[in-house]
Amino acid sequence: MVILPRARTALLVPFALMVAAVLACRQPARGPNAIRLVDNFDAKLVEGSPTKAAAPARRTEWRFDAPAPSPAPSAFPATRGWEAGPGVSGLAVRDGRLVGRTTSDFPVLHLERTTGLENADQLQAVEIRLRASKGANLSMATRPAPTVDLQHEIDLARAVFPWTTATPIIAGDQAQTYTMTPAVPVEGARIRHLMIRPTDAAGADFAVESVRLVFRREQLASVPSGVSWQGLRDIFRETLVTRSPETVRFQVTLPSRPVLHVALGTPEDGPVTFKIGVRRGDRDAAVMTRTLTTPYRWEPRVVDLAPFAGAPVTLSLSATSDKDGTIALWGAPAIRQRAAPDAGPGAPAQIVILIHGDTLRKDHLDVYGYERPTAPTLRRLAGEGALFDNA
């Protein structure tokens, strides 16, 4: 890592992954630490919760005890779209279950989804109800590509990338419900192929009663408003989750130069209006109103709270929508102290440029002693600034 007092920015483009400019001649007056609203959340201060639940989100589920879908899938109609991959024999729907027998320790059931591929919501969990006569583990994987080579996927899982969405199972003659949480975030639009390894033993009889994909909207609809980590387009923030027409209030004392940083978002398709208000004494003031019409995207906002500087206030966050129960996401809401303006008599601002090089190998950079001149520009920049040996 290199820090320079001044540099020509054109030289930094190939290497700089983050550039931070700090404009100050001297240390600004110290204010209070950031007030993180997620730390101050109190469920007792949530008002206006919807009296009736929102319409349930459409479930993504395959059950074998219900009538066959109409029209029948074009591929593998006898097994409702499910394919017997390598290591599976005798696959059939019988007595309300998808049954078969394993011929290897890595049997694979495969399904290609043909609907729901426009769903950009995040997969929260996979719920499978089955029984297996032998084995110790159940696992699954998804793929977004148009086609999938099942034998290649098995070879890859054995040698390099094991399927990490997995859970132990109880072998026997009783069906159990297993819930698996994906190890990495995945959107519904990227789940074209489902691959399930019902057990890790050869010679086992298995019977699957249902397979269900639980997406975030469905999961959030079942829990109270509160704090959780939420991601939109793979950007995750510690988030306050509320539902229209709820209002959440926070009693805080603002610093001398207060600003509120928050990222707004929603997984809902309809418009959601976010409102931020401040009450000081017996007077209320609206400081931000913003309507989002695009789901699955964070919109960062900076709200100036200078008119209330230094005062004890009640801050309110509320969301409204045409449908009660619509989910609103308030990403990483925090009140911070705005940097003080330079008070020096005409002194130029001091600019600090921070270069943070990701995935660069220190042992292959000549600036850190490598014998070949692999990064002459970085070496020159380091000579003009400060070089961190243990970055």
N, C-alpha and C positions, 0 to 999 in steps of 0.2 A: 504494500500500500504506500502511496506517495501523496504528500501534501505540498502544494506549491503556493507561495505568496502571490505570484502573478505568472501567467503563461498565455501564450497565444492559443485560443480555443481550438483553432483548426488542427493543431497537433494532437489534440486529445481525442478526436472523433474515433479513431480506430480502437482506442483502448478504454475510454471512459464509459462505464456502465452507470455511473451515478455522479452528477455534478451538483455540489451544494454551494451556494453563494451566501455568505454571512455578511450582512452589511451593518457594521458597527465599528466605531472608532475606539470605544472603550466598553467595558463590561456594563450592560444595562442594569438598572435597578432590579434587584431580585424580587420576584413576585411569588405567590404561592405555587405549589406544584399543580399540575393539571388535575382538574376535578373530573374524574371518570364517572359518567353517569351510570354505567353498568355496575360500578361498585356501590352506588347509593340507591340502587333500585329496591323498592319495597312494594311487594305485591298488594299490601293494604292500601297503597296510594293509587291504585288503578281504578278509574271510574268509568262508568258507562259501558261495561262489558255487554255484548249482545245477549239479549234474553233468550234467543233461540239459536241453535247451532246453524252454521252456514250449510248450504247444500253439500253433501259429502262429495269429495273428489271421486272421479271415476276410478275404480280399482283396475289394476293390471294383474290379472290372475288367470291361471289355467286350472280348472277343476275337472275331474274325471268322473264325478258322481252326478253331473248335470247332463242335460241333453247335449248332443254334439252340436258344435257351432254350425250356423247356416249363413252363407254357403260354406261347405267344407273346405279346408285348406287344399290348395292345388297340389302341394307336396305332402306325402305321407298322410292321406286322409283317414286311413284306418286307425292311426294313432294320434289323430287330431293335430298333426303338424310336427310331432316329435319323431326324431330319427334315431334309430339304433346305431350308434357310432361304434368304433372299435371296442372290443371287449364286452359287447352286449349281444345276447341272443334271446329269441322268443319274445320280442317286445310286442305287447298287445294291451288293449284296454279291456279289462275284465272286472266285473263286479264293482264298478265305480273306482277303479284304480288302474294306473299305468304300471304294468307288471313286466318283469323280465328276469334274466339270470346273467350274472357276470361270468365272463370267460377269461378275464385277466384282472390284475390288481389296479388297473387304470381304466375302468369302463366309462364311457361317455354317452350321455343323452344330449341330443342337439336339437335346438329349435331356432328357425329363422323368423324373426318378427316381421310382419308385413303391415302392421298398423301401429300408431302411436309414435312413429319415428320423428314426428315434428315436436315432440315434448322435450323442451329444454330444461325441465326441472331436474333437480339432483336426486339420484338414487340414495335413499336413506337406509334401506335394509332389504334383504331377500329372505322370504319366509317359505320354507318347504316342509310339508308334512309327509313323512314316509316311514317305512319300516324296512330294515335289512337284516337278513339272518346272520350275517357275518360282517366283520370289519370294524374299524375304529373311527373313521373320519368321513365327513361329507364336505365337498368343496365345489366351487363353481367359478366360471370366468365368463366374461363378455368380450365381444369384438365388434368394431364398427364397420369393417370392410364389407364390400359386396359379397365376397365368397370367403370360405374358411376351409382350411385343410386340417381335418380332425387329427389325422395321424401326426402331422407336423406339430400341432398344438400339444399333443401328448409328449412327443419327443422333447419339445422345448421345455415343457413343465418338468420333466424328469431331469433334464441336464442343467437348465439355467434358471428358469423363472417358474417356480412352483406357484400353484394357484393359492393366493393368500386369503381369499374370501372363503373361509373354512370354519368348521366346528366339529368337535367330537360327537359321535353318535352312540346310542345305546342299542347294541345289536339284540335282536330277539323277534318275537312274533307280535309285538305291540307297536302300533304307529306312534310316532313322536313328532312334535312340532319343533323345528329348528329355525332360529333366526340368526342370520349372518349379516354383519356390517361390512360393507366394502372397505378394503384397506386403503384405497385411493379414491378421490372424488370421481364420479362418472355421471354424465348427463344422460337422460333418457334418449336423446337423439343419437347417442353413440352406442346404444345397446341394440344392435341389429341381430347379433347371434348370441344365444344363451347356450352355454355348455355346462352340464351338471355331471359331476362324478358322484353317484349315489352312495358308493362305499369304496374302500380301498382294499378289498379282498376279492380274490377269484373264487368262483363256485358259490357265490351268495345269491339268494333269491331276494328281490326287492319289490316293493309296491309303493308307488307315489300317489298320494291322494290329491295334492294340490301344490302349485308353485305360484308364488305371489311376489311381485315387485312393489315395494312400498316407497313411494316418492315423497319428497319433503312436504308438499302441500297436504297430503293425507296425514302425514305424521304430525305436523304442526297443528292440524285441526283437532287433534286428540289431546293436546296438552295446554295448560294455562299459559297466558302471556308471561314473558320473562326473558332471561338472558341465556343466550346460547351462541355457539359459533355457527355462522351461516356463510355460504359461498354463493356468489353469482358470477357465472362465467369463470369459475376456478379462482376467483379472488375472494379470500375468506377474511371475515372480520368478526370480532367479538360484538355481538349484536343484541339490541333490545328488540324483541318481537312483540308487536301488538296487533290488535284486530280492530277494524272499524266497528263502532264509533268510539273506541276507548280513548281515554286521556290518562297520561301518566304524569304525576307531579313530583318535582324535586325541590326541596328547600336548600338553597345554597347561598353563600356569601361570595359575591363576585370579586375578582381581583381589580386592580386599578386600570388595567387596559384589557378588558375581557373580550374574547371571541369564542364562539362555539363552533367546533369542527364536527361534522357528521356526514355520513354517506347514506343517502336514501335509496331504497330499492324495494322491489316486490316480486314474488313469483306468480302474481295474478295477471290474468289477461286484461281485465278491465282497468279503467283509470282509478288512481288512488291519490287523494289530496293530503299532503303532509302539512301540518301547521305547528308552529312554535310560538308560544306566548310567554310573556313575563308579567308577573303581578308584583308590584311594589306598593305596600300599604293596601289601600282599597282600590287601586287603579290597575286595570289590565291593558296590556299593549301587545299587539301582534307584531312579531319581528320577522317572521318568514311564513310564506304560504307558497307551496309548490305542488303542482299536479304532475304525476308520472303516468305516462301512457305506454311506455315500453317496459316489459317485464325482463327479469334476469339481467339487469344491468345496474351497477352502482352509479349514483350521481352524487359526487362530493359537493358539499356546500360549506361555506364559511359565513357565519352569521355574526354580525357586529353587535356587541352588547354594550358598547361604550356609554350610551345614555344612562345605564344603570351601574356604572363603575363603582366598586367599593361598597355596594349596598347589599343587604340581605334581601333576597327575592325568592319567589316561587316560580320555577321554570316549568312550563307544561309542554308536553309533546302529545299531539293527537293526530288521528288519521280518519278520514271519512271516505266513503265510497257509496256507489249505488246499492251495493249488497252488504248488509251487516255481516261481520265475520271475515271480511277481506283482510288478508295478511299484509302488514306493513313492517318493513325492516329498517331499523335505525342503526346503521353500522358505526361502531366505535365512537359513540357520542362523547365528547369531552370539552370542557371549558378550559381554555388556555390563556396565558398572559401574552398579549401581543408585544413584540420586541419594541423597546423604547427607541424613538428617533434619535439620530446623532445630535449631541448637544455641543460638539466641538466647533470652534470658530473657523469654518472653512476647511477643516481637515478632510483629506480625501478618505473615502470609505476603504476599509481593508477587505480585500477579496481573498477568500480561502477557497481553493479548488481541491476537492477530494477525489482521487481516482481510486476506485475499488474494482480490481480486476478479478472477475469470477472465472473459475476453472483454469486459471493460469498456473502452471507448475513452477513453484519458486526455484526448484533445483535445475530448471532449464532456462532461467533468465540470467543474462550476464550481469544485470544490476545487482543480483544476489550472489555473484561469484562464479557463474557458469563460464567455462573456458571459451565458448564460441559467442560472437556478438549477435545474439538472437533478438534483442530488443533495444536497438541503439537509441530510439526516440525516448523510450522510458528511462534509459540510463541517463540521457541528457536532462530530462525533466527532473529526475531524482537528484542530480547534481545541483539543481537550482532551488530545490526545496528540502523537504524532510522525508526520509525513507524509514518505514517501520519494518524492523527485522522480524517481529513476531505478530504480524497482522493475521 
